[in-house]
C-alpha cells in the first residue's frame, strides 16, 4: 500500500510524488481502529475510525491530484478535513486548488464555453474513467487502479464500522449516513447491504430497507434473518403479496417470532389466502402473548371474516384484563357482523365506559341499537358523535336514514348531504340521498343522485360493514 507525499505545487512533481509511498501511518491507524473495534469501547471506536477515514480520504485525494483529477481531489481533501483537521491536508488542499486555478486560466478560452470544474457536480467516490487514465502506461495504470481499490476497501470498511457503532447507539439516521458512504466507496463490503437494510427498517425508511435487503438476500440467500427482515419491510409498505412470498421462504423462523408470524398471516389474509392465514393465527392465538400482540392476532380473524374465532379471541383478552381498551369494541363489532346485535350491546357499552371519547365504540353501539329497534338511544348517540366530529360519515348517514324513516325529510337531507359530500366513493350514500330528494319533491336533485349512484355502482363495489347499504 502506498500513500502520496505532500504535493509540491507542480504537475510533474505532483505526479511523481505517488511513486514513493509511505504506508506506516495508514497501517498504524488501521491497527488502532481494529483494536478499538475489538475492545467494544464506543468512544475509542469513533475516534480511531474518524482518524482512519480522514487519513484514507486524504490519501485518495493525493492519488486523484497526482493524475490531475483536481476537482475530485479538492472535494476529497475537504471531506478529510471535515472529519479531522490536519495541517498536511490543508497544505495539500491549497496546492490542489492552486493547480486547479492555473489549469482553468491556461484553458481560458475553452473553459469559458464549458461548465467550470468548480461548478459542475463532483462525485469523488466514482471510479476513474478509462479516458482519465489513458495517459498512463499500462503498468502505472495498474498501480493506480490497485491503490484506488485498496483505499476504497479501507474507506468502505471504516464507514461501515462507524455506521455499526451509530446503530448500536440506536442513532439510525446517523448510521445510515455512514453506511451509505461505505456503499458509495465499495458496495460489496461484507454485511454492508444487510446493515443498511436493518438500520433503514428501524428508522422507518422501508423503501430503502427493501432495496438494500433484496440485494443482501441475493448475495447471501442462505441468510434467513435477512429474508425475514425483508419480509417485514415489504409488509410495512403494504406489499402483502411480496411479503407473503418472502415469509414463506423462512416459514420456521417467522413462526418463532409472533410479530413476524402475525405479519405473515395478515399478508396472506390481504391476498385472499384465508385458509393459510387462519392456520397461522390459530397457532398464535393459543400461545401466551402480551395482550397487545394477541390483539393484533385477533384482528386477523376479522380480515379473514372468521368472526366466530374473532369473538373467542377478543373475549380471551377481556377475560385476562377487562380494562384492556379495544377488546370489547372488537368483540362487539364481530358480533354485529354475525348478526348478533343483542350480544354486542353489552360489549360496546363496556368499551364506551372504558373509552368515553372513542367515537367508533359509540357508533357501533348506535348501530346495534338500530338493529334491535332502540331508535331513540341510537339517535342520541349518533347526534353526540356528529357534535364531536361532523365529518364522521357513517354517523351522518345512519342519522339521516333514521330521520328519513321517521318522516323528518328535510332534517334527513341535511345529514345525508353531509355524508355524500364527505365521501364520494360509496354508491349507497347517493342512493339514500336520491330517496330523500324524491320524497321532498326535488326531482332534478333526485335524478342527479340516482345517476351518481349507478355510475359508482358500475365502477366498483367497496362496501363493507359498518357501511350499511341499500339492496336493489
N, C-alpha and C positions, 0 to 999 in steps of 0.2 A: 504494500500500500504506500502511496506516495502523496505528499501534500506540498503544494507550491509554496515557495518563499515569497516575501514581500515584493510586489511588482515594482519595477524600477522606474516606470513612467514612460518607457519607450516600448513600442510594439514588439521589437525584436527581442529585447531583454525580457519583456513580459512573457513572450512565448517560451523562451529558453528557461525561464525560472522553474517550470514544472519538471525539468529534466533531472533536477537534484531534489529528491523527495525525503522528507523527514517525517517518519511515522510515529516517533516516540510519544509526542503529545496526544495524538489520537488514541494510540494503544493504551496510554495511561488513563485517559478519560473513559475509554471503554471498560477497562478493568474496574475502575471505581464505580461505574454505573452498574456493572454486573454484580459487584459485591453489595451495593445498596439494595438492588432488587432481591437478592438472596436474603438480606437481613430483614426485609419487610418494613424497615423504617421509612414512613411516608415522606418525611421531610428530606431525608437523605436521598431517596429515590428522585424526588422532584429536583433537588439541587444538582445531582450528578447527571440527570437526564437533560436538564437545561444546558449544562455546560457541554455535554457531548453533542447535543443538537446544534448549539451555536457554533461549535468548532467545525462540525461536519458541513454546515451551511457555508461557513467561511471557506472551507476547502473546496466546496463545489463552486463557489463564486470565483475563487482563484482559477479553477480549471476552465470555467467559461471565459474569464478575462484573458487567459493565455491564448485563446484562439479567436479573440476579437468578438466574442458574443457579449458585448458590453452591456446592452440593456438588461439581459438576464443576470449578468454578474452584479450590476448595481442593485437590482431587486433582491438578490440573494444576500448581499452584504447588509442591506437594510434589515432583512429578516433575521440575520445573525445578531445584529446589534439590538433588535427588539427583544431578543432572548437574554443577551448578556453583553454588557458594554466591554469593549476591548480597544485599546489604542491601536493595536495592529490592524484590526478590522476597519477602524475609522481611516487609517492611513491608506489601506488598500482601496477603500471606497472612494477616497479623494482622488487617487490615481486613476481609477476606472472612470470616474466622472470626467476628469480632465481629458482622458483619451477619447471619451465619447464626444465631448465638445469639439475636439480637434478633428475627429472624423466627420462630424456634421459640417464644420466650417470648410473642410477640404472639399467636400462633395456639395458645396452650397447650391449650385445650380440645380442639380438633380434632386437634392433634398427638399428644395422649395416646392417641387411638384409632388413629392411623395409625402406620406404621413410621417411626421417626425418620430424617431425611435423613442423619444421621451413621452410621446403622446399615444403611440399605439399600445394596445393591450399586450402585456408581457406575462407569459406563463413560464416561470423559471423551472418549473418541475417537468416540463416537457422534454423529451429526449432530443438531442441534437439531430437535425436532419442530415441526409446524405450530402446535400449541397453545402451545408455549413462545414462539413469535414472534407470536402472534395480537394482542398489544397494540401491535405496531409498525405504523406506516404502511407502505404498500407500498414507498415509496422507501427507508425506513430498513431494512425487512426485506431488501430487495435489497442494500443496502450491507453489512448484517450477513452475509448469505449469501456475498457476493463476497469479503469479508475472510476468512471462515471457510474458503472454498475455497482461497484463496491460501495461508493458513497451513498447511492440510492438505498441499498440494503441497510446500511447503518442508520440512515435517516428514518426509513420506514420502521425499522425495529425500535428505534428510540422513541418516535412519536407514538407507536403502538403501546409501549411500556407506559408512557405518560398518560395516554388515554385510559389504560387499565387502572392506573392509580386514581384518576379522577372518578372512574366508575365505582371503584371501591369506596370512595368518599361519597357516593351517591350524587355526584355532580355530573349528571348525564349530558347536559348541553355542552359543558366544557370537554367532557370525554369525547363527544362526537367531533368536536373541532380538531382534536389531536388525532383521532382515528382517521378522519378524512384527509388530514395532512399526510399521514402514513400511507394511505391508499394512493394519494397523488404521486408519491415517490416510488412505491413498489406495491402493487395491489396483491401480489402473490405471497406476501408475508404470512406465514402460517398463523391461523386463528384470527387474522385481522377482520375478514368479512364477517365472521361469526361475532366478533366483538362489536362491530358496527351495528349489526342486527339487534343484538341484545340491548345495547345502550339506546338505540333508537326506539325499540319497543318500550323500554322502561321510561322513556321520555315522552311516550305517546306519539312518536313520529312513525306511524305504522307503514306508510308507503315506503319510507326509507328502510324500515326493518324488513319488509318483504323483498325489496331489491337486493339487499345485502345477504339475507339468509338464503334466498334462492341460489345465489352464486356460491355461498358456502356449502350448501347441500349438494350442488353439482360437483364441487371439489372433493367433498368427503361424504358421499351418500350413506355411509355406514353410521354416521353420527346422528343417532336418533334424537338426541336432545335439540340439535339444530332444527331438525324437521318438526319437532313438537313446537318450538318457538315460532317457526314459520307458520304452522297451522294456526297458532294463537294470533299471530299478526294478521293473517288473512281473515280470521273470524272477526277481529276488531275493526276491519274495514267492511264488514258485512259481505265479504266474498265467500258466501256459505258453501257454494259448490266446490271451490278450490280448497277451502278449509276441510270439508268432509273428506275429500280425496287424500289430503295430506295427513289428516288424523288417522285414516285407515292404514297408512304406511307404518305408523308407530302405535298400533292399537293397544298393545300391552302396556306400554309406557303411559299412554294417555289415560288408561283406566286406573292407573296408580295415583293420578293427580285429580281429585274431584273437580277442580276448576277446569282442567282440560277436558275431562270427561263430559262435564256439563256443556262446554263449548262445542264439543263434537256432537253431542245429542241435539243441541239446538240447530247446529248447521245441517244435520240430517233432517230435522223437522222442517226447516225452512226450504229444503229442496225435495220435499214430498217423499222422504224415506222414513215414513212414520213408524213402521214396524221396528226397524233398527234403532230409531231414536227411543222408542218406548222400552226396548230391551235394555238400553244403556241406563235410562233413568230408573227402571225397575231395580237394577243393581245398586245404583247410587242411593235411592230412597231408603234402602234397608241399612245403610251404613250410619255410623254415628258421626254426624257432621255438625259443625257450627250452624246455628239456626239460619243465619243469613245466607249460607251456602245451600242449605236444604231448601230455602225459599226459592232460590234460582232453579233448583232441580224441579221443584213442584210446578213452576211456571211452564216448563217444557211440556207437561201434560196438557196445559191449555192450548199450546201451539199445535199439538197433535190431535186436538179435540177429544182427548181421553179424560173427559170431565169427571167421571166416577173416581178415577185414580187421583185426579187433582184435588177433589174434595177430601179423600182419605189422607193425602199427603199434607195438605194445609192444616187439617184438623190435628194431625200429629204434632205440628208446630204449636198450635194453640193449646194443646194438652200439656206440652212441656213448658210453655210460657204464655199464659193467657193475655199478657200485656204486649206481646210481640206485634208491632204495628204492621198491618198489611195482610196478616194471615186470615183474619175474619173477612176482610174485603174480598180476597181471592176465593175464599170458600163460598161466600155469598154469590159472587159472580158466576162461579162454576155451577152452583145450584140453580141459578136462574137459567143458565144455558141448558140445564137438564129439565127445565120446565117444572121446577120445584120451588116456586117463589115463597110459599109459606115457610119452608125450612130456611130460606135465605134471609128472611127478615130479621130474626134474632142475631144472626151473624153480622149483618150490616149495621144493626143498631149497636152491637158491641164495638164495631170498628168506629162508628161515629162518636161514641163516648171516649174511645182512646185517642181519636184524632178529630176533634170538632171542626178543624179547618180543612179536612180532606173532602174536597168537593166531589171527587169520584165516588167516595163511600156514600155521600148524600144522594148522588144521582142514582146509583144502583138501588139504594133503598127506596127512592121515589118510584123507580121503575117497578120494583117488586110490589109496592103498594098499588100501582096501577093494575098490575096483573091480578091482584085479588080484590079489585074494585074499591080500594080505600082511597077514593079520589081526593077528598079534602086534605088528607095528610100528604098525599103526593103533590098537590098543588102548592101547599105551604112550603114544602122542601124545594120544589122547582123554583119558586119565586125567590127563596133565600139564596139559591145557587146563582141565579141571574143577577141579583143585587150585588153579590160578591164578585161575579165575573160575567159581565154582559156578553162576552164572546164565547161562552160555553154553549156551543151549537146545539148539542143534544138536549140540554135543558130548555132552550128556546123552542126547539122543535116539539118536544113532548108536552110542554105547557100550551103551545099553540094548538096541538091536536086535542088536548083536554078541553080547552076553551071552545074549540070548534064543535066538539061533541055536545057541549052544554049550551050551544046556540049563541055563544058570545063571539060572533063572527068578526067584528071589527077589531076586538082585542086579540083574537086569534091571529088575524092577518099581521098585526104588528110583530108578534113573536116569530111567526113563520117567515116573514120577510127578513128579519134579523138573521135567522138560521140560514136561509137561502143565499143571502148576500155574503155571509161569512164563509160559506162552503159551497163552491160551485161544482164540486166533483161528484156529488151523490144525487142520483136521479129522484129518489123518493122525497127529498126536500121540495123540489119543484112540483112534484105530483100533488103533494098535500097543499101547497100554496095555490095550485091551479083549482083544487076543490074549493078552497076558501074564497078565492076570487069569484068562482062560478056562483057560489051561494050569495055573495054580495052583489051579484048582478054586474060585475066588472068583466064583461065578455072578452074584450080585447086583451086585458091582462091575463085572463084565464087561458086564452088561446096561446099567448106567448109562453107561459109557463109550461103548458102541455107540450109545446114544440120542444122546449129545452129538455123536458123530461124524456121525450122519445129519443132525442139526439144523444143524450148522455147514456141512456139505457142501451142504445145500439152500440156505443163505442166500448163500453166496459161495464163490468159488474164487480164492484168492490165493497158491497155492503156486508158488514159483519156486526154481530151483536156488540154493544147495545144500540146500534143504529137501526132501530126498528123501521120497517118499510112496508109500503102498500103492496098487496098481492093483486096482480091483474091477470 
